[in-house]
Structure formats: structure tokens, C-alpha cells
Amino acid sequence: MKRWIPLLIFVALAGFLYVGLHRDPREVPSPFIGKPAPAFTLPVVGQPGKTFSPSDYKGKVWLLNVWAPWCVSCRQEHPVLMQLAQAGIVPIVGLNWKDKDREAEALLARLGSPYTAVADDVGGQTGINYGVTGTPETYVIDKKGIIRMKHIGIINEEAWQTKFVPLLKELNQ
Amino acid sequence: MIPEIGHFALILALLLALVQAIPPLIGAHRGNATLMAVARPAAQGQFLFVAIAYGCLAYSFLVNDFSVANVARNSFSQLPAVYRFAASWGSHEGSILLWALILALWTTAVTIWSRHLPEDMSARVIGVMGLVSFGFLLFILVASNPFARLFPAPMDGSDLNPLLQDPGMVFHPPMLYMGYVGFSVAFAFAIAALLSGKMDVAWARWSRPWTAVAWVFLSIGITGGSWWAYNELGWGGWWFWDPTENASFMPWLAGTALLHSLAATEKRGAFKNWTVLLAILAFSMSLVGTFLVRSGVLSSVHAFATDPTRGIFILGFLGVVIGGSLTLFAFRAAKMPTGGSFTWFSRESLLLANNVVLVAALGAVLLGTLYPLFMDALGMGKISVGPPYFNSVFVPLITPLLFLMGVGPLARWKQASLPGMAKQLRVALAVAATTGVLVSLVSGSFKPMVSFGVALAAWIVITIYLGFAERLKYIGGEKLPALLKIPRGFWGMQMAHLGLAWVLAGITLVSGLETERNVKMNIGDTTHLAGYDFTFQGISPFEGPNYRAARGNIEVASGGKQLFVLHPQKRIYNASGMPMTEAAIDYGFTRDVYVALGDELDNGAWTVRVFHKPFINWLWIGGFFLVLGGVLAASDRRYRIALRGAEQPAVVPQGAQA
């Protein structure tokens, strides 16, 4: 019997690997979906003295895009957000996450800003309250201030069409 | 046309792999010499055709044939030729083809240097390797054809991932694969031994040099990979416990355990079943590593291709190879007598402890790597496991091993005398403790981990010295000629242990004493770190072959004396638009000064990261000795006699060597 142990261990392992194959490692369920978006008040990048808080957007459907100047993928996502902003489909609020080097303002000035406002979360606490696992991440928040969806990673054409468009249509009705 | 030739060569190689596997295995079972004789020419033919296929792929990359999908996705016309060549294994398809090529290369090496083996043994070994080849070639043809065409062909390619555009990338994957795949030889020997039912010590002797050579390549690959990460990733780290790194580290741990266990099996006939199991484990870990990296079940910084059909195929292949071998083991292992008795304190018992610790460490790394997947599969949520887990589990596990590394080589086989060794060990302990205290005195601050780590390294070094001293006393006569009489196997072991001690000292010192600073610098600003003054003299533009860069000029001075200028770069690659940080490093034996550019701010100011890394190069120096030890061990006289014996069987009978 002892000689069968290695095989049994392997079979168990293979079972897990099989299940794991059918899962997307980047798909992370968020416990915040269906819950009110955590409140915060943060300074707005590039507008000294001004602050942003989610209650400002009550009555609107909007996106909260968590990004950072040091994030390479966010740079790839940037042109997509620019297109969305130009089309004026939905207001996008940026959460400038853990920007310790204070680079966001210069970067947005250079590349253009897709955001209606950029909240400055230099300490990262607000991001943690939202359950941010990495950048970029995008939250869809409805008229009542409830988080309806969280998208992890870059918003590409496919993700936009399949995940965002139907939900935004439903929420805007 | 050329890609089609490559594709066709692959199909022929697949068929030859079958010919290499089936008739010789049947022949070995039935004692039919004609069928067994098929093994060698079929294996060499298979190598030829896989090499032709690889040549066609490399050619397509070199001539920028963007009608080949693989080339279009992973190359770019402005890419320098050497990186175009390296790009041929930078992609998923290419890297699997490289796997198959290296497997065929190892098999061919076995066909050449196995003439001293009994015919049925070599036929089985080559046959088993043929089955593995068949699986990989089938995978390439079915699920990841590197020669698939694109129509219409794009004007230009989308470039090789800039991370991979580094001299390190040219050598790193082939080295790693030489190691991974090299364990297939020990695996094939173990399976051949199980199939034949003859589990004598001979198979251990035969597979020992092969295992050592594979281990050497894997060690070069891992050390080189760590050096590459340090130089290329721009955040000053050298090991991240990333799933891809773990995928190369797990076979290394299993291979290290196997090397030690083979020694006990060959010399004393001990742990026969255990050694067979380790040989299966080492190669299984290579396959699991390939699966983890290639199937996309785990996301990692390296994030290669993710395609579930490929994952299913590799998993099925794993099931056949690993599941099949373990089933064979379950049926056959029980039949084999376990030989060699030993007491609780002996070379054998210490080697067994070594094996247990290494396998436990392997288990810990495997668990940490797969834990997110387990939790997800059980529906218990998504988590990730990071360096804190690995450091807090791995370090306490491996510490007793490093301690035993000092004791093991001094202990006798079968029964060692603890009182007899106590005198030696007391001296070593005293020297180690003194070193630990000295370290905290010299560095000016008491850090328990640093003192302990360096003391442990000193402990290993002293026991190596004691080991040599004892050998010399045993041989007698003049010191220098006696030193040359010591067999290379012993030299190899001690060099490898010395290398590990060196790595250990480096890791401890750099982790405990490194400092860094992340600052905003205007032109002319100076920042201070660890006694160095860094002055930012602005940026000049720089044109690379396929990128544009901002090149920083940072003057480094110490005590008012100008030392050197560092030029870190921030690159934007033309094809992909991807930004990359290229660190600038001033290397030194006792420290590295490491500078990386962050981002541009207003008025020519930049964020700059400066690191002071004491003794970081000891990691690679230690790695060099580790590898040297492996080379010496693999080239021990007894193995060369075995080879010569094959050519002149009348002069040196097989197995005459001790």
C-alpha cells in the first residue's frame, strides 16, 4: 500500500490542476459588488483645494478607474480610456493610487486626461477599502452609489463590449 | 517554403520517435537484439529532423518572414539579429520546440555514451526517452505549431517582449531547458531499472554523471536567471518567488536530493526505492514546471501564452508520464530488496536527512505556488501567496540542512562516531560563532539574521577545510601531490558546498545590509546613500537599434572624490511602445551601486532610485562554484573509466571501478 502513496498524491494534484485550467487566474470575485461604494474625500490632482468624493456623483452612473503613473498596463489602457472619454459615454473618475513620486499631474498633462476628476490616493488606503488587488482596475458605480461590477486588468475592446456596454445600458435606463 | 520544410521535418521526427520507442522496448522485453538495435539510429534520426525543424524556425526569424504567425508575433524587423535568433525561443511555440530539440540532443548524447551499458538497458533508456519525445512532438504538431502561416502577412512584426531583449535572454532559457530536460535521462534510467526489475546499484552509477550534468545546467540557468532579473527588471531584486522561478527551483531541489541519494545508492546500495522515486520526481517537477508556465493556470510576472487546450494537452501528458511511472513504481518497487544497513548516525542517515529536508522544502515551494489554485478550485476564494510565505517557510526548513552540510561530509558510511567527530565539530562551531560576532562588530550594528547566516556559512567553510585535512592525513606524504590524488568527486562535492556557503553569505549580507533611496532629483541635485554622493547631471537622448531612450547622467562620488558616472536608461520600444527601465550598475566584490530612472517630472527633474547592495555579487560567485562543483563531480575519473571501458572492454571490465 505504501508504494501507492506517490501515485495518490499525484492524482490529487492533477485533479486540482485540471480544475485550475478552467479558471481565469485574473478573475477575482469582489465582496464589494452590490454594496455601497466606500465613502472617501480626497484631493483632486492638479486642482489644489478641490476635493472629490463619490457622493458628488450621486444620480449618475460612473466608472472609478484605479491607476498609477508607475503602472505599465495603465499606460496601455490609457488610449482606450481616451476614446471612451471623447465619446462621452460615461464619466470616468481616476483614482491615482500610491503615486508616491507625484507624477500623475505631469503625466496626464503630457498624454491627455480621460478623467473628469482624478482623486489622489497617495497613501493607498482608499484603494484598500475598495479591495484593489492591482492596477488597473475599474469599478462600475450606479446612480445610488452601489458598486455593480469590478473589472480587473486592462479594459480592451472585447471587455468593453461584453462586460461594460450591456451593464451601462441597463443602469442608465 | 522553408517553414513547410520545418513542419514536415517535425512530422518525420514524430514518426521516428515512435520507432525509437516501441521496437526497442519490445525488443528489450523479449530479448530480441535486432529490435533493440533500432533504438540508436532512430534516436539520432529523430534528433536530425528536430534540428532541421528548429533550423527552419530560426531561419524564418532571421530573415524576418512575417508570414509565419510566430515570427510576426514575436519579432520585429529592427530587432538586432542576435535577439531575432533568441526570439525563436522567446515565444510559446518556439520554446516547446526548443524543449523537444534539447530532449533529442540529450537522447543522442545517451546513444553515444551508453556503449558500456548492457544492450537491454540502453534500449530501454532510449525507448523511454523516445516516448517522452513523442508526447512533446505531438503536442507541438497538434496544439502549438510554430510554423502556422498568416495570410495576409503583416508588414512588420509586433516585437519581442522588451523584457526579453537582454543578453541574458539569449542564454537563460536554453540553459534552463538543458537542465529541465536533462533530468529525463535519470528518469529514463529509473524507468528502465523498474521495467527490467534489476534494481542493482549499476543503474545508479550509470545515471549519476548524467544527473550531475543536468543539475549543472539547471544551476547555471537559475543563477543566470537571477542575475538577469537583477540587471534587467530595474527594481534591484534578484529572486521573487514568482511561479515561473519556482518552476525552475522545484526541479533543482528534487535534482539536488537525487544527486545525494544516488551517491548513497551507488556507494552503499541504500535507499534504492527512494532514489528511483526521486528520479521520477525530478523529471516530474520539470514537466510540472513546464505545465505551470505554459498553461496559464497561474498568472505571473512572466505571463506567457494562456490557452486552455494547450493546458489540457500538457496535463494529459503529465498524467501519462508521471501517473504511468508512479503506477509502475507501485507495482515494481515492492519487489526490490532494500540493501545496506546503517546506524542512526552515519553518512547514510545524514544523506537521508538531506533528502527529507530537500523534499520537504520542495513540498513547501510547491504548496505555496499552487495554493492560490487549490483555494480557487475548492471555491474558497482567490488569494495570492507572496515572498513572506516563502521566506518564512523556506528559511527555517533549509537552515538545518545547511548545518548538516557541515557534518555530513565528515561522517563515515555505515557507522560514524559522534565522539570522534566532536573535536572537529567543536573547532568549527567556535570559528563559526566568532565569525558571527565579528560580522556584527565590523558592520557596526547587531542584526541577528546577518550574524547567524554568516556564521552558518563560516561553519560550512571550516568543515570543508576539515574534510580536506582529514583526506590529506589519510593519503599521507607531501601536501600538494596528495591534494591532486583526491578524487574529483570529493573536490566537486566540496566546491559545490563552498559555493552554497558563498551564496548563503551573500544572501544574508545583502538582505540585511542593503539600503535604497527613491528621490526626486533636479539637474545638479545630489543625494547621499551609504557613503556615496549621487549627482544628477540631466538626461541626454539616446537612440538604440529598436528603441529610443532617455539616458541619465549620474555622477557618483565618495568623500569628495569623483568615482564614476552611471547611465541608467528609460527606454521606449518602437514597435510595442512599451517603456522599460534599464538600470546602470557599478559592480564590485563587496558592493554594487545600482541606479535606475523612475519617471520624468517637470523642468527636467526625474525620480531616481539608488541602491547600495553589499556583497550581492557573492550570489553569482557562489553560483559559479556551485556549478564548478557539479562539473568536477560529473567528470570524476570513475565515469571516464566507464566510458573508456566501453571502447576497450578487454582492458577495463565493466563495473571494475569502486
Chai-1 contact restraints between the chains, C-beta under 6 A:
chainA,res_idxA,chainB,res_idxB,connection_type,confidence,min_distance_angstrom,max_distance_angstrom,comment,restraint_id
A,R3,B,A330,contact,1.0,0.0,6.0,A-B,restraint_1
A,R3,B,A333,contact,1.0,0.0,6.0,A-B,restraint_2
A,R3,B,A334,contact,1.0,0.0,6.0,A-B,restraint_3
A,W4,B,A330,contact,1.0,0.0,6.0,A-B,restraint_4
A,P6,B,L326,contact,1.0,0.0,6.0,A-B,restraint_5
A,L7,B,L326,contact,1.0,0.0,6.0,A-B,restraint_6
A,L7,B,T327,contact,1.0,0.0,6.0,A-B,restraint_7
A,L7,B,A330,contact,1.0,0.0,6.0,A-B,restraint_8
A,F10,B,I322,contact,1.0,0.0,6.0,A-B,restraint_9
A,F10,B,L326,contact,1.0,0.0,6.0,A-B,restraint_10
A,A14,B,G319,contact,1.0,0.0,6.0,A-B,restraint_11
A,F16,B,F374,contact,1.0,0.0,6.0,A-B,restraint_12
A,F16,B,A377,contact,1.0,0.0,6.0,A-B,restraint_13
A,L17,B,L315,contact,1.0,0.0,6.0,A-B,restraint_14
A,V19,B,A377,contact,1.0,0.0,6.0,A-B,restraint_15
A,G20,B,V297,contact,1.0,0.0,6.0,A-B,restraint_16
A,G20,B,L373,contact,1.0,0.0,6.0,A-B,restraint_17
A,G20,B,A377,contact,1.0,0.0,6.0,A-B,restraint_18
A,L21,B,V297,contact,1.0,0.0,6.0,A-B,restraint_19
A,L21,B,P308,contact,1.0,0.0,6.0,A-B,restraint_20
A,L21,B,G311,contact,1.0,0.0,6.0,A-B,restraint_21
A,R23,B,D376,contact,1.0,0.0,6.0,A-B,restraint_22
A,P25,B,L298,contact,1.0,0.0,6.0,A-B,restraint_23
A,P25,B,S299,contact,1.0,0.0,6.0,A-B,restraint_24
A,R26,B,S299,contact,1.0,0.0,6.0,A-B,restraint_25
A,V28,B,K382,contact,1.0,0.0,6.0,A-B,restraint_26
A,D101,B,G598,contact,1.0,0.0,6.0,A-B,restraint_27
A,D101,B,T607,contact,1.0,0.0,6.0,A-B,restraint_28
A,E103,B,D599,contact,1.0,0.0,6.0,A-B,restraint_29
A,A106,B,L601,contact,1.0,0.0,6.0,A-B,restraint_30
A,A106,B,D602,contact,1.0,0.0,6.0,A-B,restraint_31
